[in-house]
Structures are given as structure tokens and as C-alpha cells.
Amino acid sequence: MTNQKDRVCPVERANSLDNKFRKWLQNPKKILMPYIKEGMAVLDIGCGPGFFTIEIAKMVGEKGRVLAVDIQVGMLQKVSSKIKGTELEKRIKLIQSESDKINVTDKVDFILAFWMVHEVPDKNSFFKELYIVLKETGQFLVVEPKHFHVSKKEFELTLKTAKENGFKIMQGPKLLLSQTALLKKT
């Protein structure tokens, strides 16, 4: 558990994950529009302070739901304080994961793992668990930082692990400072 905590972005740096500059560089709506539709169930794994979670909740509408998962209670508290008293509070379910378990059993239409897979100590178990919760027709967008955290070789190893756990690897969107892949069940 200590190694895992050392690897994740600390709650104290949450503001660096949720600001106007990042929204300009990585606009959640623009990135996710091709994948998320009204009424969907979406898993935002490693949601952090809710940078993508909030926009996803708007996109899925009143009949949709978002499972916002993070290993750090502090990150989940940040999301909770943003949605408290709004209609989004009904659409977003906050879930604390463990270092070796996501703690999600609900089936979902779409999974987003944005700049977080490199923090996972056991990628084999991670992909195995996500394969189970993704619906047969679902999609899974993996986005990892380019160069400074994750080398091209490391990303390829991550995708190899995903493939070994039943995912078909497809071309993801082109995103600044990122390497991407869209995963589907085979």
C-alpha cells in the first residue's frame, strides 16, 4: 500500500489536475463526445478531483450514471463537495477503490482511465476486473501521459496486458501530451 500511495498524485496537488489551463488543453467534452451518450453508465477510474467526472455526469443526463472511483478518500471528498446540492449528486456514485481491487460490480457502457494506469501496481488484475464490468458492446478509453511518466515501450506493455485479458486494441483519439488506445471486448 505504501508503494501505491507514493505512485499516485497526492490530494494536495489536486488543483494541478483541475484548472482552466488543463480544460483548455484537455477539454473533457471534446475528448469524450464521440464515446458517451445520454443514458449511459460510465466508470471514471482514478477520477481524482472530478475533472472528467463532472462533465461525464452532464453528458449522461438524468437517466445516466457515473461511477467515480479513486483510491484516495480526499479526492472523492473533492468531487463530493463540487456536486453537493446539485442534480449531479444523483448521477454520480463515489467509490473508494483499494490498491488491488476497484470495488465496482455494476456493468458499464464506457470506462475512462485518464493518466492513471501507470499508477496501478498489478495491471493484469486491473484489466481483468475491468473486462468483467464492461458491457459486451462497451468501450474503454486508456490515456497515458507521453514521455515524462510513461515511455512508448511502457505503454505498449500496458496494452499487451490489456490484450492478454481479452481486450481488442484500437486507435484512440490524438491528444496533446498523451498516448491513447480505445479498448473493446473481443
N, C-alpha and C positions, 0 to 999 in steps of 0.2 A: 504493500500500500504506500509506503514512503516513496519508492521509486515512481509510482504513478503520480503522486501529488507533485513531485518535483518536475514532472514532464508536462503537466497541464498549465495553461495560462492562469495565474492566480487571480482571485476575485479582485484584488487590489488594482489589477491592470485592466479591469472590465471596460473602463472608459475608452481604452485604445481599441476595443472591439466594437464600440457602439458610438460612432460620431458622424458628423456631416461629411467629413472628408472621405471616410470609408463608404458612406452611402453614395457618394459621387463615383467612387472607383468600382464599387461592387453593389450596384443597386439591386436589392432583393427582388423587387417586382420584375425588372427586366430579365434577370437571370432565371427566375422561376416560372414566368408566364407560360413558356411552352409546355411545362410539365404539370402544373397544378390547376385544377378546375374546381368550380363550386361543388360542394357536397363531398369532397374527398376527405379521407383520413390520412394525415401526414405525420410522419415521425421526423422531428428535428433533433437528431442525435448530437450531443455536445452543443446544446443550444446557447451556452454562455449567458450573456445578459439579455438575450432575446432579439438580437439584431435581425435575424431572419424570421423568428417565431411570430412576431407581431404582424409582419406583412403576410406571412402564410395564413394566419388566422383571418385576416381580411379577405384573402383570396378564396378561401374555402367557404366563406359565407356562413349563414346561420345554421345550415344543415351539416356543415363540415366540422371536423375536429382536428386539433393539433396535439400531439404528444410531444411535449418539450422535455427532453431528457438531458441531465447533466450530472456529473459525479460530485459536484460541489454545491452544497446547500446554499452558499452565498450567491451563486449565480442564479439559482432558482428563485431566491428571495428578490433579486433584482427584477426578474421577469414578473413576479407576483406583484411587486409594487407598481410596475408600469400598467398592469391590466386591472388592478383593483378598482371596482366600481364601474367598469366599462362592460359593454356587451361581449368583449373579447374574453372576459373572465370565464364565460360559459363554454367557450370553444376550446380553451387551452387547458390541458391537463398536465400538471407539473409532476415529473417523476425523477426521483434520485436513483441513479444507477450505482452499481458497485464496481470495483476495479475489474471484476471478472464476470459481471452479469449486467445486462441492460435493464432488466426488470420490466420488460414490455411483453405482453402476450396478445394484445389486440392486433388483428390483421390491419395492414395499412396499404394504401394505394401508392404512396410515394415516400421515399426516405431521402433525407438530406444529411450528408456528413460533410460539413464545410470546414476545412482546415483543422481537422481533429483526428483523423485516422492514424496519423503518425504518433499520436499520444497513447494509442492503445497498445498495451503490453502483449496481449495474445490476440493477434489478428485472425487466426484460424477460428477461435471460439466466437469472436466478434462477428465475422461473416456468416458463420454457421447459424448464430442466433438471429441475425437479420434476415437470412434466407427464409427462416421459418415464419417470421411475422409479415413478410412482403407477400401481398396477394399475387396470384399466378400472372395477372396482367400488369402488375406493378412495375415501377421504375425506381432506381436508386442512383442518385447523383453523388459521386465522390469528387470532392475538390480538395486538392492539397497545395500548400504553398510551393512555389518553384524555387529551386536552388538553396535559399538560406535555411530552410528546415528540412526539405525533402529533395534528395537528388533524383534525377531521372531514373537511375537504377533502383533506388528505394521504392519509387512509385510503381515501377514495373513489377517489383517483388510483391507489393501490396495487391496489384491487380492479378498476379499469378495466384495468390492466396484466395482472392475472391473467386476466380475461375475454378480452383480446386474445390470450392464449396458450392458449386452449381450455378454461378453467375456467368452470363454471357457478357462480354466486354464490348461496348460500343463507343464510338466517338462522342465525347462530351462537348459542351459549348466552349468557345475560345474566351478565356477570361484573363485579364491582365494579372501578372504575377502569380499565375496559378496553372496547375496541370489538372485536367479533368477526365472523367470517364463516366459514361452512363451504363449502369448495370441493369440487366433484366434476367429473369429466371430462364434457364434453358429447358 
